Amino acid sequence: MRKISSILLLAVLASCHSHAPANDQAKMNQLADRSCRAISIRQQRYTLADKIRFANDTLGTTKDEKVKARLQSSLKVYLKQKDSLLKVSLALADTIRMQLDSMMPYTDKAAQKRFSTSLNNLLAKKGCPVVTGRDSLPK
């Protein structure tokens, strides 16, 4: 499992250091693709957290030993998935942050707003849910 996580981490980091696209539209498309993937991973993390909470809650209330054994084995799998998703999510977040730092104008608030609007429009065209709040879930 550790080997797979390491390979995934290296793949994400390598995509960050690959040759940058020549024009701004290609960079925006690349950023939108990464952002869309990050949104998907976040949704997977929320779903996995719900499964972990359900398994823990059910473990505390059930008395059937077969059910307990099944839930404990499921919980072990969920926790491994959690670690893997977290590593991929953090690596992707770092990649996106570095790309945003290189692309987003910091001096002009109007330029920042245009950039964000453009990115959100591109995400919507790609079918990704646009999330405006830090902790809000896509509807």
N, C-alpha and C positions, 0 to 999 in steps of 0.2 A: 504494500500500500504506500509505503514511504517513497519507493522508487517511482511509482506512478505520479504521486504528488510532485516530486522533484522534476519529472519530465514535463508535467503541465506548467509548472512555474517557469521553467526554462523556455518553453514554447511561447508563453505570454511575454516574457522579457525579450526574447528574440524578435518578436513582432514589433516591439517598441523600438528596437534599434535597427530595424531594416531600413532600406532606403526610403526617404520621405517622398511622397508624391509631389510632382512638380507644381501643380496649381492648387489654389485654395479650395476649389470645389472638390477635388479628389481628397484633400485633407478633411474637409467637412464630411464627406461620405464615409471616410475611414473612422472619424470620430463618432458619427451617428451609428455605424455598425457596432463599434465597441460599446457605446452607451446602451444600445439595444440589448446587447449580450449581457451587460451588467444588470439591466433591469430584469432580464430573464433569470439570471442567477440569484438576484435578490428575491424574486418571487419563489424560486426553488428553496431558498433558505427559510422563508416564512412558512412554506408548506411543510418543510422538514421539522421546523420548530413546533408546529402544531402536532405533528405525529409524535414527537418526543414528549410533549406535554400530555397528550392523550395516553401514551403508553405508561408514563409515570403515574398519572392519576388512576388509571385502571389497575396498575400493579398494587397501588395502595389500598384498593377497595376489594379486589377479588380474593377469593379463598380457594379457588380451583387451581391445583398444582400444575395441571397441563397448560392452563391459560397463562399462569405465571411464567412457566418455562418458555412458552412461545413469545410472550411479551419481552422477557429478558433477552432472548436471542435477537428479537427485532430491534430492541433498544441498542444492542451492541453494534448492529449494522448501521442504525441511524447515526450513532455517534461517530463512526468512521466516516460516513458520508458528510457529516457536519464539518469535520476537520478538513476534508478534501475540498468541499465547497468554500469554506472560509479562506483557504490558501489561494484558490483560484480567484476568488472575489477580491481579495486584498491586492494580488498582483495586477489584476485588471484595473482596479481603482488607481493604483500607482501609475500605470500606463496612461490611463485617461487623464489623470492630473498633470502628468508631464506634457502630454499633447495639448491640453488646455492652456497650460502656462506658455507654450510656444505660440499658440494661435490667438488667444483672447486678448484684446486690447485692454490695458489697465488704466489708461489715462483719461479716457472719455467715457462717462456713464452712458451716454446715448449710444456709443459704439458697442458697449457691453450689452446693452439691451437689444440692439439690432442683432448681435451675434447670437444671443440666447434665443431670440424669436426665430431666427433662421435655423438654428439647430433643432428647436422644438417642431418647426414645420417639417423639416427633413425627417425627424423621427416619426411624425404622424404619417407622412407619405410612405414610410417603410412599414407602417403598421404597428409600431411600438407605442405603448401607452406613454403619454407624456405626464411626468410627475412633477408638480411644482413645489411641494413641500418636502422637507428633508425626510420626514418619517411617514409621509402619507403613502397609502397603497393605491395602485392604479385601479380605476373603477371598471 
